[in-house]
Amino acid sequence: MTLVPTSELRARFAAAMSEMYRAEVPLYGELLDLVDETNRAVLASDPGLYAHLVRADDLSRISQERHGAIRLGTPEELYTMRRLFALFGMSPVGYYDLSVAGIPVHATAFRPVEAAALRRNPFRVFTSLLRLELIEDAQLRAEAEAILKGRDIFGRRLWAMMEAAEAAGGIAEPAAEEFIEQAVAVFAWRSDARVSASTYLRLHDAHRLVADVVSFEGPHINHLTPRTLDIDMVQAGMPARGISPKAVIEGPPRRSCPILLRQTSFKALEERITFLSEGGEGVPGSHTARFGEIEQRGVALTPKGRALYDRCLAAARAEVRPAADGSNAAAYMSALEAAFRPFPDDHHTLWREGLAYYHHLPANGRVVGDLEVEVEAGNVAIEPIVYEDFLPVSAAGIFQSNLGDKAGVERLASANRERFVAALGVEPLDPFSLYRATEDLSRAACRGDRPAMAGRRSRGAA
């Protein structure tokens, strides 16, 4: 029995998810076409960027890169979702508390972590778990919990296939196609609600996201996100295709050297659904949840760089708090650009000051001694390590703009990481450690050292 490599399985899973979502949300197809046109135009006009992507072996992943987002309702669902994603070579990385931005969830990102796996297919899923304890109405909270406990989002066949795959150490080719079909079906849109219209309204009044998680049979994908090389160009091109973008691009301002993550989206669709009724006949209604999103990824920051980023972002938001309806978008973007002026905008300075992580590539493959001296002399090139993760403030901004919230960000509660980890069943991997290990390996290769001797473990410490 030959097992399908997890990266191959993940690539097929991601392609099937994209095909399903394109059929469900036609505007997603428009986004894919726009992003593809934009990326081609950018590469044609910027030979330096093309050369960088070739050197970093990242060119092939641009067109296939996606991330998805799902929302789960119970600890048991999160635990089992971890088991499912593990079979696709995806591990939980990071902890995100969105309650500090008024969203009653906390989350992790399931993604590949090895460099070769990321090059083969970097599909990642931002996975949120509803925090039922943040529903203030005790009766509604108990009702929501009972509704969620009454559903099985995976189904008997997928349960059986997961258990067999775990016992065998993977998926064999004869079963791979069905396994992917069963997995994709978990995230399909279902227009029949599991609640009455009155219950839906009560859940909706507690929070729109609560209604989205509790009211349906499964955790439908609420967006799939292609990666662009120029998000500002995509933002400008959306209206010509009949797509209305959100007013503010989330994340840092436009820069010569992109950092972390920038995201934009179009507003969530109003979709027809059917509520339960006591008489057995469905009651027509509507629900707003699924939307389109685009992202541009930059270099991963060290703890020192992330601390500077957080200070710059906080300064911008102290000056102008972005309104969810975009009414003060111009003022906010101006404040954002001003706040980020202290942040270096060239890769050499970012590297020298320990603000970002880089691959180190020696000229002609020769082994070097003092790496810092050789980089300064131009004998070793540095290439940005791509940020593979997410930003909680950006995620909250996307959620709020697409859920139609008009109020400003309001803190709901403090983080409850311990409860999340208990539900997940494992400690999420630390993203900083992953980036540092990748950089250390390249530094070790330059020196001819063993990876464990890569040195400068504290580079970029906050």
C-alpha positions as CSV (number, residue, x, y, z in Angstrom):
1,M,0.0,0.0,0.0
2,T,1.5,3.3,-1.1
3,L,0.5,6.4,0.9
4,V,-0.1,9.7,-0.8
5,P,2.4,12.3,0.4
6,T,0.7,14.8,2.6
7,S,1.8,17.7,0.5
8,E,0.2,16.1,-2.6
9,L,-3.0,15.4,-0.6
10,R,-3.1,19.0,0.7
11,A,-2.6,20.4,-2.8
12,R,-5.6,18.3,-4.1
13,F,-7.6,19.3,-1.1
14,A,-6.9,23.0,-1.6
15,A,-7.8,22.7,-5.3
16,A,-11.1,21.0,-4.5
17,M,-11.9,23.6,-1.9
18,S,-11.3,26.4,-4.4
19,E,-13.4,24.7,-7.0
20,M,-16.3,24.3,-4.6
21,Y,-16.1,27.9,-3.3
22,R,-15.9,29.2,-6.9
23,A,-19.2,27.4,-7.7
24,E,-20.8,28.7,-4.5
25,V,-19.6,32.3,-4.7
26,P,-19.1,33.4,-8.3
27,L,-17.4,36.6,-7.3
28,Y,-14.6,34.5,-5.9
29,G,-13.9,33.4,-9.4
30,E,-13.7,37.1,-10.5
31,L,-11.2,37.7,-7.7
32,L,-9.0,34.8,-8.8
33,D,-9.0,36.2,-12.4
34,L,-8.2,39.7,-11.1
35,V,-5.4,38.4,-8.9
36,D,-3.9,36.3,-11.7
37,E,-3.9,39.3,-14.1
38,T,-2.3,41.5,-11.4
39,N,0.4,39.1,-10.5
40,R,1.3,38.6,-14.2
41,A,1.5,42.4,-14.7
42,V,3.6,42.9,-11.6
43,L,6.1,40.1,-12.5
44,A,6.4,41.5,-16.1
45,S,7.1,45.0,-14.9
46,D,9.5,44.1,-12.0
47,P,12.4,41.8,-13.0
48,G,13.9,42.2,-9.5
49,L,10.8,40.7,-7.8
50,Y,10.8,37.9,-10.4
51,A,14.4,37.2,-9.7
52,H,13.8,37.3,-5.9
53,L,11.0,34.8,-6.2
54,V,13.1,32.5,-8.3
55,R,16.0,32.7,-5.8
56,A,13.7,32.0,-2.9
57,D,12.0,29.1,-4.8
58,D,8.7,30.9,-4.1
59,L,7.6,31.6,-7.7
60,S,5.5,28.4,-8.1
61,R,3.5,28.9,-5.0
62,I,2.2,32.3,-5.8
63,S,-0.6,31.2,-8.2
64,Q,-1.7,28.3,-6.0
65,E,-1.6,30.1,-2.7
66,R,-4.8,30.2,-0.7
67,H,-6.0,30.5,2.8
68,G,-9.4,29.7,4.1
69,A,-11.3,30.6,7.3
70,I,-13.8,28.5,9.3
71,R,-15.6,29.0,12.6
72,L,-16.3,26.1,14.9
73,G,-18.7,25.8,17.8
74,T,-17.4,23.3,20.3
75,P,-14.1,22.1,21.8
76,E,-14.8,18.7,20.4
77,E,-15.1,20.1,16.8
78,L,-11.8,21.8,17.2
79,Y,-10.1,18.7,18.5
80,T,-11.3,16.6,15.6
81,M,-10.5,19.3,13.1
82,R,-6.9,19.2,14.3
83,R,-6.9,15.4,13.6
84,L,-8.4,16.0,10.1
85,F,-5.9,18.7,9.1
86,A,-3.0,16.7,10.4
87,L,-3.7,14.1,7.7
88,F,-3.1,16.9,5.2
89,G,0.2,17.9,6.8
90,M,-1.2,21.0,8.5
91,S,-0.3,21.8,12.1
92,P,-1.8,24.4,14.5
93,V,0.4,27.5,14.6
94,G,-0.1,30.5,16.9
95,Y,-3.0,31.6,19.2
96,Y,-5.2,34.5,18.2
97,D,-7.6,36.2,20.7
98,L,-10.1,38.2,18.7
99,S,-12.3,39.1,21.8
100,V,-9.9,42.0,22.4
101,A,-11.3,43.5,19.2
102,G,-15.0,42.7,19.9
103,I,-15.2,39.3,18.2
104,P,-16.3,36.4,20.5
105,V,-13.8,33.8,19.2
106,H,-10.2,32.7,19.6
107,A,-8.3,30.9,16.9
108,T,-5.3,29.2,15.5
109,A,-4.0,28.7,11.9
110,F,-3.6,25.2,10.6
111,R,-0.8,25.1,8.0
112,P,2.3,23.2,6.8
113,V,5.5,24.2,8.6
114,E,8.4,22.6,6.8
115,A,10.0,24.7,4.0
116,A,9.5,21.9,1.4
117,A,5.9,21.5,2.3
118,L,5.3,25.2,2.1
119,R,6.8,25.3,-1.4
120,R,4.7,22.4,-2.5
121,N,1.5,23.9,-1.3
122,P,1.1,26.5,1.5
123,F,-2.6,26.1,2.0
124,R,-3.6,27.3,5.5
125,V,-6.9,27.6,7.3
126,F,-7.6,30.2,10.0
127,T,-9.8,28.3,12.4
128,S,-11.9,30.1,15.1
129,L,-13.6,28.6,18.1
130,L,-16.7,30.3,19.4
131,R,-16.4,31.5,23.0
132,L,-19.9,30.7,24.3
133,E,-19.0,32.1,27.7
134,L,-19.1,35.5,26.2
135,I,-22.8,35.3,25.5
136,E,-24.2,37.3,28.3
137,D,-27.8,35.9,28.2
138,A,-27.5,32.7,30.3
139,Q,-30.6,31.1,28.7
140,L,-29.4,31.9,25.2
141,R,-26.0,30.6,26.0
142,A,-27.4,27.3,27.2
143,E,-29.7,27.0,24.2
144,A,-26.7,27.7,21.8
145,E,-24.7,25.0,23.6
146,A,-27.5,22.5,23.2
147,I,-27.9,23.3,19.5
148,L,-24.2,22.8,18.8
149,K,-24.0,19.5,20.8
150,G,-26.8,18.1,18.6
151,R,-24.7,18.3,15.3
152,D,-22.0,16.2,13.8
153,I,-20.1,18.2,11.3
154,F,-17.9,15.3,10.1
155,G,-20.3,12.4,9.4
156,R,-19.9,8.7,9.9
157,R,-17.9,8.0,6.7
158,L,-15.3,10.7,7.3
159,W,-15.0,9.6,10.9
160,A,-14.3,6.1,9.8
161,M,-11.8,7.2,7.1
162,M,-9.9,9.4,9.6
163,E,-9.5,6.6,12.1
164,A,-8.3,4.2,9.4
165,A,-5.9,6.8,8.1
166,E,-4.5,7.5,11.5
167,A,-4.0,3.8,12.1
168,A,-2.2,3.4,8.7
169,G,-0.1,6.5,9.0
170,G,-1.8,8.2,6.1
171,I,-4.1,7.9,3.1
172,A,-3.5,5.4,0.3
173,E,-4.3,6.3,-3.3
174,P,-7.4,4.2,-3.8
175,A,-9.1,6.1,-0.9
176,A,-7.6,9.6,-1.5
177,E,-10.3,10.9,-3.8
178,E,-13.1,9.9,-1.5
179,F,-11.3,11.2,1.5
180,I,-10.9,14.6,-0.1
181,E,-14.5,14.6,-1.2
182,Q,-15.7,13.8,2.3
183,A,-13.4,16.5,3.8
184,V,-14.4,19.2,1.4
185,A,-18.1,18.4,2.1
186,V,-17.6,19.4,5.8
187,F,-17.0,23.0,4.6
188,A,-19.8,23.3,2.0
189,W,-22.6,25.9,2.3
190,R,-26.0,24.6,3.5
191,S,-28.9,27.0,3.2
192,D,-31.2,25.1,5.6
193,A,-30.8,26.5,9.1
194,R,-31.0,24.3,12.1
195,V,-32.9,27.0,14.1
196,S,-36.1,28.9,13.9
197,A,-36.2,32.5,12.7
198,S,-36.8,33.7,16.3
199,T,-33.9,31.8,17.7
200,Y,-31.7,33.1,14.8
201,L,-32.6,36.7,15.6
202,R,-31.8,36.2,19.3
203,L,-28.4,34.7,18.4
204,H,-27.9,37.5,15.9
205,D,-28.6,40.1,18.5
206,A,-26.0,38.6,20.8
207,H,-23.5,38.8,17.9
208,R,-23.7,38.2,14.1
209,L,-20.9,35.7,14.3
210,V,-22.7,33.7,17.0
211,A,-25.6,33.3,14.6
212,D,-23.3,32.2,11.8
213,V,-21.7,29.5,13.9
214,V,-24.7,28.1,15.8
215,S,-27.5,28.3,13.1
216,F,-26.1,25.9,10.5
217,E,-25.2,22.2,10.1
218,G,-21.5,22.7,9.5
219,P,-18.6,25.2,9.4
220,H,-19.0,26.6,5.9
221,I,-15.9,28.3,4.5
222,N,-16.6,32.0,5.0
223,H,-13.8,33.0,2.6
224,L,-11.0,31.7,0.5
225,T,-8.1,34.1,-0.1
226,P,-5.7,34.2,-3.0
227,R,-2.3,35.9,-2.6
228,T,-1.4,38.9,-4.8
229,L,1.9,40.6,-5.4
230,D,0.2,44.1,-5.3
231,I,-2.9,44.5,-3.2
232,D,-3.2,48.2,-4.0
233,M,-3.5,47.3,-7.7
234,V,-6.1,44.7,-6.9
235,Q,-8.1,47.1,-4.7
236,A,-8.1,49.6,-7.5
237,G,-9.2,47.0,-10.1
238,M,-12.1,45.5,-8.1
239,P,-14.8,48.1,-9.0
240,A,-14.3,47.6,-12.7
241,R,-15.4,44.0,-12.2
242,G,-18.5,44.9,-10.3
243,I,-16.8,44.2,-6.9
244,S,-17.0,46.7,-4.1
245,P,-13.9,46.6,-1.9
246,K,-13.8,47.5,1.7
247,A,-12.6,51.0,2.3
248,V,-9.4,50.3,4.2
249,I,-6.6,47.7,3.4
250,E,-5.9,46.0,6.8
251,G,-2.3,45.7,8.1
252,P,0.7,48.0,7.4
253,P,0.7,50.7,4.8
254,R,2.1,50.2,1.3
255,R,5.9,49.9,1.5
256,S,8.9,49.3,-0.8
257,C,9.6,46.2,1.4
258,P,6.3,44.6,2.4
259,I,6.1,43.3,5.9
260,L,3.8,40.7,7.5
261,L,0.3,40.8,5.9
262,R,-2.0,43.2,4.1
263,Q,-5.6,42.2,3.4
264,T,-8.7,43.5,1.7
265,S,-12.1,42.0,0.9
266,F,-15.5,42.6,-0.6
267,K,-18.6,42.8,1.6
268,A,-20.3,39.6,2.6
269,L,-23.1,38.3,0.5
270,E,-26.7,38.3,1.6
271,E,-27.8,34.7,0.9
272,R,-31.3,33.1,1.0
273,I,-31.8,30.5,3.7
274,T,-34.6,28.5,5.2
275,F,-35.4,28.5,8.9
276,L,-37.1,25.7,10.8
277,S,-40.7,26.1,11.7
278,E,-43.0,24.3,14.1
279,G,-45.3,23.2,11.3
280,G,-42.5,21.5,9.4
281,E,-42.5,23.8,6.5
282,G,-39.4,26.0,6.1
283,V,-39.6,29.8,6.6
284,P,-37.6,31.9,4.1
285,G,-35.0,34.3,5.4
286,S,-31.5,35.6,4.7
287,H,-28.0,35.4,6.2
288,T,-24.8,37.3,5.7
289,A,-21.5,35.5,6.3
290,R,-19.4,34.6,3.2
291,F,-17.2,37.1,1.4
292,G,-14.1,37.4,-0.8
293,E,-10.7,38.4,0.5
294,I,-7.3,39.1,-1.0
295,E,-3.9,39.2,0.7
296,Q,-0.4,40.3,0.1
297,R,2.4,38.7,2.2
298,G,5.7,40.3,3.2
299,V,8.7,39.4,5.3
300,A,8.2,37.8,8.7
301,L,9.2,40.0,11.6
302,T,11.3,39.1,14.6
303,P,9.9,39.8,18.1
304,K,11.8,43.1,18.0
305,G,10.3,43.9,14.6
306,R,6.8,42.8,15.7
307,A,7.0,45.0,18.8
308,L,7.9,48.0,16.6
309,Y,5.0,47.1,14.3
310,D,2.6,47.0,17.2
311,R,3.8,50.4,18.4
312,C,3.4,51.9,15.0
313,L,-0.1,50.4,14.5
314,A,-1.2,51.5,18.0
315,A,0.0,55.1,17.3
316,A,-2.0,55.2,14.1
317,R,-5.2,53.9,15.8
318,A,-4.7,56.3,18.7
319,E,-4.8,59.1,16.1
320,V,-7.7,57.8,14.0
321,R,-9.8,54.8,15.0
322,P,-10.9,53.2,11.6
323,A,-14.7,53.1,11.3
324,A,-16.2,49.8,10.3
325,D,-18.2,51.5,7.5
326,G,-15.0,53.1,6.1
327,S,-16.3,56.7,6.6
328,N,-12.9,57.9,7.8
329,A,-10.7,55.7,5.6
330,A,-8.6,58.5,4.1
331,A,-7.9,60.0,7.5
332,Y,-6.9,56.6,8.9
333,M,-4.6,55.7,5.9
334,S,-2.9,59.1,6.3
335,A,-2.4,58.4,10.1
336,L,-1.1,54.9,9.3
337,E,1.5,56.1,6.8
338,A,2.7,58.8,9.3
339,A,2.9,56.3,12.2
340,F,5.0,53.8,10.2
341,R,7.7,56.3,9.1
342,P,10.0,55.1,11.9
343,F,9.9,51.6,10.5
344,P,12.8,50.9,8.2
345,D,11.8,50.3,4.6
346,D,14.8,48.5,3.1
347,H,15.7,44.9,3.6
348,H,19.3,45.5,4.5
349,T,18.4,47.8,7.4
350,L,15.6,45.4,8.5
351,W,18.2,42.6,8.6
352,R,21.0,44.6,10.2
353,E,18.7,45.8,13.0
354,G,17.3,42.4,13.6
355,L,13.7,43.4,12.7
356,A,12.9,40.6,10.2
357,Y,13.9,37.1,9.3
358,Y,15.9,36.2,6.2
359,H,17.3,33.3,4.2
360,H,21.1,33.6,3.7
361,L,22.4,32.6,0.2
362,P,26.2,32.6,-0.3
363,A,27.6,33.6,-3.7
364,N,28.7,30.7,-5.8
365,G,27.7,28.3,-3.0
366,R,30.9,28.9,-1.1
367,V,31.2,28.5,2.6
368,V,31.8,31.7,4.5
369,G,33.1,32.6,8.0
370,D,31.8,35.8,9.6
371,L,28.3,35.9,8.2
372,E,27.6,39.5,9.1
373,V,30.8,40.7,7.4
374,E,30.1,38.7,4.3
375,V,26.5,40.1,4.1
376,E,27.8,43.6,4.4
377,A,30.4,42.9,1.7
378,G,27.7,41.5,-0.6
379,N,29.2,38.0,-0.7
380,V,26.0,36.6,0.9
381,A,22.6,37.6,-0.3
382,I,19.6,37.9,2.0
383,E,16.1,36.9,0.9
384,P,13.0,37.6,3.0
385,I,11.3,34.7,4.7
386,V,7.6,35.0,3.9
387,Y,5.2,35.6,6.8
388,E,2.9,32.5,6.8
389,D,0.6,33.5,9.6
390,F,-2.1,36.1,10.5
391,L,-2.7,39.4,12.4
392,P,-5.5,39.5,14.9
393,V,-6.3,43.2,14.4
394,S,-6.5,42.7,10.7
395,A,-8.7,39.6,11.1
396,A,-11.0,41.5,13.4
397,G,-11.2,44.4,10.9
398,I,-12.1,42.0,8.0
399,F,-14.7,40.3,10.2
400,Q,-16.3,43.6,11.3
401,S,-16.5,45.2,7.9
402,N,-18.0,42.0,6.4
403,L,-20.4,41.4,9.3
404,G,-21.8,44.9,8.9
405,D,-20.8,46.1,12.4
406,K,-20.9,49.9,12.5
407,A,-19.7,50.3,16.1
408,G,-16.1,50.8,17.0
409,V,-13.9,48.0,18.4
410,E,-14.9,47.1,21.9
411,R,-13.0,44.7,24.1
412,L,-15.2,41.8,25.1
413,A,-12.9,39.9,27.5
414,S,-9.3,38.8,28.2
415,A,-7.8,35.9,26.3
416,N,-8.4,32.3,27.5
417,R,-5.5,30.5,25.9
418,E,-5.6,27.7,28.4
419,R,-9.1,26.8,27.5
420,F,-8.3,26.9,23.8
421,V,-5.2,24.7,24.2
422,A,-7.3,22.2,26.2
423,A,-9.9,22.0,23.4
424,L,-7.2,21.7,20.7
425,G,-5.4,18.9,22.5
426,V,-1.9,20.2,21.8
427,E,0.1,23.3,22.3
428,P,0.0,25.4,19.1
429,L,3.5,25.9,17.5
430,D,5.2,29.2,18.1
431,P,5.5,31.1,14.8
432,F,8.6,33.0,15.9
433,S,10.4,29.8,16.7
434,L,9.5,28.4,13.2
435,Y,10.9,31.5,11.4
436,R,14.0,31.6,13.6
437,A,14.7,27.9,12.8
438,T,14.3,28.5,9.1
439,E,16.8,31.4,9.3
440,D,19.2,29.5,11.5
441,L,19.3,26.6,9.0
442,S,20.3,29.0,6.2
443,R,22.9,30.6,8.4
444,A,24.3,27.2,9.3
445,A,24.4,26.2,5.7
446,C,26.4,29.3,4.8
447,R,28.9,28.6,7.6
448,G,29.1,24.9,6.9
449,D,27.9,24.3,10.5
450,R,25.6,21.7,11.8
451,P,22.0,23.3,12.2
452,A,22.3,23.1,16.0
453,M,25.3,25.4,15.8
454,A,23.5,28.1,13.8
455,G,24.2,30.8,16.3
456,R,22.6,34.2,17.1
457,R,19.5,32.5,18.5
458,S,18.5,35.8,20.1
459,R,18.7,37.8,16.9
460,G,15.7,40.2,16.9
461,A,14.6,39.5,20.5
462,A,12.2,42.1,21.7
